[in-house]
Amino acid sequence: MQELFARSEQTLERARRVVQDSGVISCWAAVGARVELVGSMRTGLMLHHLDIDMHVYTSDCSIAESFGAMASLAGDSRIQRVEYVNLLEAEDHCLEWHAWYKDTQGAIWQLDMIHMSETSPFAGYFERVADAVRNALTPETRRAILEIRHAFRDDAEVKGIQVYQAVLRDGIRGPGEFQRWQDEHAVQGIIDWMP
């Protein structure tokens, strides 16, 4: 078990270096944006998936400013690919960006950036969820979450928030229990659970 804890800490440290080395926060700050880490990096529960989730806030969600920040980020030769989705008319009212960054060890990290207005109904929500998850963790629940995430590391359908919900709300403690739990809890859209 200590091995999973150590791996989680190593992945978190590597993620911090990627955020620093990529300059992603500076690229967004240059267009007046504020960047907040969300997801497993904020909860401290990173393990195998090399992805960093960020919410980016501006007073309005300007497509031109969003492209400006991403043009700056994409100017780094370590950025391998960039994808963009306009979801301003969708439930989340955002611009979604994904960039793949090659770190100094040659590993590819996915930077997920959700650009939204400060007045979005989701503004700050996922930060509060991540903070609540982190604050609810005990050594036992952290171990259970990391074991489940390790067991399902190749299953892209398993979302971190599902694992947190199963462990923290419903007392699930192992991969087999989680599989049964997941079969009974189909996911539709945005999960709005918070511990």
C-alpha positions in Angstrom: 0.0 0.0 0.0 2.9 2.4 0.8 3.9 1.9 -2.9 0.6 3.4 -4.1 0.9 6.3 -1.7 4.5 6.9 -2.9 3.5 6.7 -6.5 0.7 9.1 -5.9 3.1 11.6 -4.4 5.6 11.2 -7.2 2.9 11.8 -9.8 1.7 14.9 -8.0 5.3 16.2 -7.9 5.7 15.6 -11.6 2.3 17.3 -12.3 3.5 20.4 -10.3 6.6 20.5 -12.5 4.5 20.2 -15.7 2.3 23.1 -14.6 5.4 25.2 -13.8 7.5 24.2 -16.9 4.6 24.5 -19.4 3.8 28.1 -18.3 0.1 27.3 -18.7 -0.9 29.6 -15.8 1.1 32.5 -17.2 -0.4 32.0 -20.7 -3.9 32.4 -19.3 -2.9 35.2 -16.9 -1.6 37.2 -19.9 -5.2 37.5 -21.1 -6.5 38.4 -17.7 -7.6 34.9 -16.6 -7.5 33.2 -13.3 -6.6 29.5 -13.2 -7.7 27.0 -10.6 -6.6 23.4 -10.4 -9.4 20.9 -10.0 -9.7 17.2 -10.1 -7.2 14.7 -8.8 -4.3 17.2 -8.7 -6.3 19.4 -6.3 -7.5 16.4 -4.2 -4.0 14.9 -4.0 -5.3 11.6 -5.5 -3.3 11.4 -8.7 -1.9 8.0 -9.6 -1.5 6.7 -13.1 -3.4 9.1 -15.4 -1.1 11.9 -16.5 -3.8 14.5 -16.7 -4.1 17.9 -15.1 -7.5 19.5 -14.8 -7.9 23.3 -14.7 -10.7 25.7 -14.6 -10.0 29.1 -16.2 -12.1 32.1 -15.3 -12.5 35.5 -17.0 -15.2 38.2 -16.7 -16.7 37.0 -19.9 -15.8 33.8 -21.9 -14.2 35.4 -24.9 -13.3 33.1 -27.7 -10.6 35.5 -29.0 -9.0 35.7 -25.6 -9.2 31.9 -25.2 -7.5 31.4 -28.5 -4.9 34.0 -27.6 -3.9 32.1 -24.4 -3.8 28.8 -26.3 -1.7 30.3 -29.1 0.9 31.3 -26.5 0.8 27.9 -24.9 1.0 26.1 -28.2 4.2 28.1 -29.0 6.1 25.8 -26.6 7.6 23.0 -28.7 6.8 20.5 -25.9 3.1 21.0 -26.7 2.4 18.0 -29.1 -1.3 18.6 -29.9 -4.2 20.9 -29.0 -8.0 20.3 -29.2 -10.8 22.8 -28.8 -14.6 22.4 -28.2 -17.1 25.3 -28.1 -19.6 24.4 -25.4 -21.0 27.8 -24.8 -24.5 26.6 -25.8 -24.2 23.4 -23.7 -24.9 22.8 -20.0 -21.5 23.9 -18.9 -21.4 27.1 -20.9 -17.6 26.9 -21.5 -14.8 26.6 -24.0 -13.0 23.3 -23.5 -9.3 22.9 -24.4 -7.0 19.9 -24.3 -3.3 20.1 -24.8 -0.8 17.3 -24.8 2.5 18.2 -23.2 5.8 16.2 -23.4 7.6 16.4 -20.1 11.4 16.2 -19.5 11.1 12.4 -19.0 9.3 12.0 -22.4 5.9 11.3 -20.8 2.9 12.9 -22.4 0.5 14.8 -20.1 -3.0 15.9 -21.0 -3.8 19.4 -19.8 -7.5 19.9 -19.6 -8.6 23.5 -19.5 -12.2 24.5 -19.1 -12.6 28.2 -19.8 -15.7 29.8 -18.4 -17.1 33.1 -17.2 -16.8 34.1 -13.5 -20.7 34.2 -13.6 -21.1 30.6 -14.8 -23.3 28.5 -12.6 -20.3 26.1 -12.3 -17.8 28.8 -11.3 -16.0 27.6 -8.2 -18.2 24.5 -7.9 -15.6 21.9 -8.8 -13.0 23.6 -6.7 -15.3 23.2 -3.7 -16.0 19.6 -4.6 -12.2 18.8 -4.7 -11.6 20.6 -1.5 -14.4 18.8 0.2 -13.1 15.4 -1.0 -9.5 16.3 0.2 -10.9 17.4 3.6 -13.0 14.2 4.0 -10.1 11.8 3.4 -8.8 9.5 6.0 -5.8 7.1 5.6 -8.4 4.3 5.1 -10.4 6.2 2.4 -7.3 7.4 0.7 -6.0 3.9 0.5 -9.4 2.6 -0.9 -9.5 5.3 -3.5 -6.0 4.7 -4.7 -6.5 0.9 -4.8 -9.7 1.3 -6.9 -8.0 3.9 -9.2 -5.1 1.5 -9.6 -7.3 -1.5 -10.4 -9.3 0.5 -13.0 -6.3 2.5 -14.4 -7.0 1.4 -18.0 -10.8 2.1 -17.9 -11.4 5.6 -19.2 -15.1 5.2 -18.3 -14.3 5.3 -14.6 -14.3 9.0 -13.4 -12.5 10.0 -10.2 -15.6 11.6 -8.8 -17.4 8.2 -9.1 -14.7 6.6 -7.0 -14.8 9.4 -4.4 -18.5 9.1 -4.2 -18.5 5.3 -3.8 -15.8 5.4 -1.1 -16.7 8.5 0.8 -20.5 8.3 0.6 -21.3 4.6 0.2 -18.4 3.0 2.1 -17.0 1.0 -0.8 -13.5 -0.2 0.0 -12.2 -2.4 -2.9 -12.2 -2.8 -6.6 -14.7 -5.7 -6.7 -17.2 -3.8 -4.5 -16.6 -0.7 -6.7 -17.4 -2.7 -9.9 -20.7 -3.8 -8.4 -21.4 -0.3 -7.2 -20.6 1.2 -10.6 -23.0 -1.2 -12.3 -25.8 0.1 -10.1 -24.9 3.8 -10.5 -25.0 4.8 -14.2 -23.5 8.2 -14.9 -25.5 10.8 -16.9 -23.9 14.2 -17.5 -22.3 16.2 -14.8 -22.1 14.5 -11.4 -23.2 17.0 -8.8 -22.3 15.1 -5.6 -20.1 16.7 -2.9 -19.1 15.1 0.4 
